[in-house]
Amino acid sequence: MIRVQLPYHLQNLSGAAPEIELAVPQPHTVRALLLALEARYPALRSAIVDVHTGKRRPLIRFFVCQEDISHLSLDYPLPAAVLEGREPFMVIGAISGG
């Protein structure tokens, strides 16, 4: 099971806990994880990845093993530490402003 941590606004939108566990089918990629997340929490559909463009929303970031993977392909393979449940996959709401 893969541990996924969600920011507060996505917890509220979906009714999910701050950290959830997901079974992710192969191939174990960011895309597969996000599809499994949306299947379990339909309210998150298009909240993380835009359904029209297929791209990550601008103010959403992904972190694994203390590394920002937000700008990598959604087909990026999940690290072994995430697959084994030792490290969470973190969805972070970015902050913008001036």
N, C-alpha and C positions, 0 to 999 in steps of 0.2 A: 504494500500500500504506500502511496505517495502522500506525504504531508503537504498541504497547501495552506498558506496563511493569506487571509484576505484583509484589505483595509476596512475601516469602520463603515464607510459609505456603501461598499459592496456587501458587507454583512447585513446592513439594514435593507438593502434592495432585495436580497435573496432570502433573508431569514436564516442564513448560515451562521455557524459559530466562527470565532476568530481563526481557528485552525480546524481544518477538516482532513479526512483521509479519503483518497480516491484510488480506485483501481483503474489503471490506464492501460488500454490495449496497445499492442505493438503496432507500428514502431513507436518506441518511447521517445516522443518528441514533444516540444512545447505545444505544437498544434494538437496533438493527440490528447495532451493533458487539458488544454482549454476546451476541446470538444467534449471530453468527459465531464468537465466542470459545468458546462452549459447544459448537458443532458441531465445532470443531477439537479441543477438550479436553473430552470428555464428563464427566470427573470434576469439572469446575467447575459442572455443572448444579446449581442451587440453592445454590451456595456464595456467589454474588454477589447474585443476585436470587432471592428465595423463590418457588418454583414455585406455591405455594398462593395467595399474595397478589399476586404480580407486582410486588412492591416491593423496592427495594434493601435488603440486610441492614443492620441498624443500625450495625455496626462496620466498614462498608466505605464508603470515600469515593472520589469521582471528581474528578480535576483535569485541566484542559486550559488551556494557555497561562497557567499560574500562577494559575488561578482555580478555586475550589472550586465545582463544579456539582452536588454531591451532592444537594441539595434541589430541583433543577430536575426537570422531567418527564423520563422516559426517552425521550420523543419530542423532546427538545432536539436541534437540528441541530448536528452537529460543525463546529467552526470550520475555515476554509480552511487554516490553518496545520497542523492535524491531518490533514486530508484530503491535503495535499501532502507529508506526512511531515517537515515542518520541526519540528514539536512532537509529543511523544508524548501519548497518552491514558494517564493514570496511574491505576491502581487502587491505593488505599492502604488498609492495615489500620489502623483507628483504635485508639487506646489509651483504655481507661477504667479507672477505679479511684477510690480515695478516699484 
